Amino acid sequence: MGLRDLSVWRSVPDLTVALCDFLGTIESATVHVPAYQRGHPDHDAAYVAALRVRSELSNRALRWRVYSLYGYAPDESLHFGHLDPRGFPDVEVLGERPQELDRKAAALKCFVSQLRPDSIVQRWLNHPEPESLATMPAAAMVAPGVSFYERELDFIRHGARVDEVDAILERLLPGRESP
């Protein structure tokens, strides 16, 4: 869709239009969306755009699923593939076959902003684990409290400050758009 790594959170309306155009041509599909976990700003932006697209294309036979690569458990300990079942209903585990993990690892290696020896993505690449997947909730589910932006991923050096990202995405959630 032409959006660069670490720029999607600034382009949710453009992503929404592009996804509507693309998914509007598909009669039936399952759409997999990264969870809004206050992790990678672009993952969170894709979640917000997906909520907007789902409301625009409600007449399509699209099934919406949310996945996680990494997340904080309620005790704030880091877990790979963690989706808190209190916030995301019908959690199931997918991607247990080695070839599925290999495909995911190959895709992640394309995102150089996330590849540093100490990054959570690199730690996952060192020891790939299956991801959790859940039905996308009817309303926005946002991970409370802890943010990866500075704590784990150091995106501030790429211009993604947690307060700015959160403010933009919160404003763009369906039902919360400002005039």
N, C-alpha and C positions, 0 to 999 in steps of 0.2 A: 504494500500500500504506500510505499515510499516514505514512511516515517522512520527517522533514524533512532537508534538506541538512545535512550534517555531523553527523547523529545516527545514521546506519545502523550505524556501527562499534560503537555501544553496544547494538545491537538485533539481532545476528546470529541468536539463537534465534527471535525473533519473525519476522524475515524468512524464516528457514528454514521455519517453519510456514506462513506466507502463500504462499511459493513452492510448497511441497508441495501445499497446497490448490488452488492455481491450476493448476499443471502436472499434478496428479493427474487432472484432468478432460480432459486432452488425450492423444489416442492416439499421435500422432506429430508431432514438431516438431524444429526446430533451435533450440537455446537459445544465445544469444550472451551471454557473460559478460566483464566487464572483467578484464584480467590483474591478478594480485597483483604490483604493481611498487613497493610502498612509495611510492605516489604519492598519490592522493586516498584518505583513510581509508575513505570510503564505497565506492569502487571495490573496494578490497581486501576490505572486509566482504562485498560482493556475491559476490566470488570464493569466499570461505570458505563463505558460505551455499550457493552453487551446488554446491560439493563435497559438502556435507552432504545437500543435496536429491538429488543424483545417486545417492548411496549409498542413500537412502530409496526412491527411485523406480527402482531398477535394473531392474524388470520392464517399464518403459515403453519405447517406441521413440523415445527422445529422443537427439538428437545434440548434443553439447556442444562449443561453439567458444569460444575465448578471443581477445579483441581488445585492441589497445593504441591509445591516442591519442598518448601521449608516453612516452619512456623513455630511460634512460641506456644507451649502448653500453658494451661492456667497457672502453673507455678513459675512461669517465665523461663523455664528451661527450654533450650532449643531442641526441636525435633524435626527430622526430615519427613516430609509428606504428612505433616500434622494439620488436620482440619478439626477444629473443636466441634464435636457432635452437638453441643448445645446451640451453636450458631448455624451449623450447616446440617440439615436433616439428611437422613438416608446415606450416611457415609459408607463407602465401600472401597476396597483396595483394588487398584488396577495396575497393570504394568509389571507383573511379577515375572514374565518370561524374559530370559536374557536378551533376546532380540529387541524387545520393546525398550528395555533399559539402554541398550546400545544406541537405538535411534534417538532417545531423549538426550543421551550424553553427546552424540554428534551435533544435535541442534544447539545445545548449551555452549559448546565450544565456539560457536559463532559470535557470542556476545562478549567481546573483549573487555567491556567495562566491568564485567563481573568476574573476570579471571585474574586473580592475584593468589599467591601461595596461601594466604590466610583467609581467603573469602569463603563464605558458606557454599557458594556454587562449586568452587574448586574442591572443597571438602566432600561435597556430594559426588563430584566426578571421581574422586579418589576411592569412594565406597558407595556406588549407586544403590539406592533402595527404592522399592515401589512407592508410588504416590497414592495419597487418598483422593477420592473423587466423591462428590456429593451432588444431589439435585440442587440446582440454583434456586435459592429462596425467592419468594415472591417480593420481598423487600430487601433493600441493601443490608448485607451483613458485613460489618466492619469490625476488624479485630480491635479490641479495646486496648488502650494503654501503650504497650511497648511498640516502638517503631524500629524497623531494621535500618531505615534510611541512614542514620548516623551510627547506630550501635554496631551493626554488622557490615553494612555495605559501603559506608563512607561515600555516599552519592553527593554530599555537599560539595566535594571537589569538582563535580561535574555540573554544578549549578542547581541541584535538586535539594532545596531545604525542606525539611519535613513540614514546617508550618505553612509554607507556600503551597506545597503539593497538596497537603490535607485541605487547605482552604479552597483551592480550585476544584478538587474532586468532590468535596462535600457539597459545594454549590451546584455541581453538575449532576448530582444524583437525581434520578427521576422523582418528581414531586417536591424537589428542593431548589429548582432552578431559580436564580434571581432574574428579575426583569432585565 
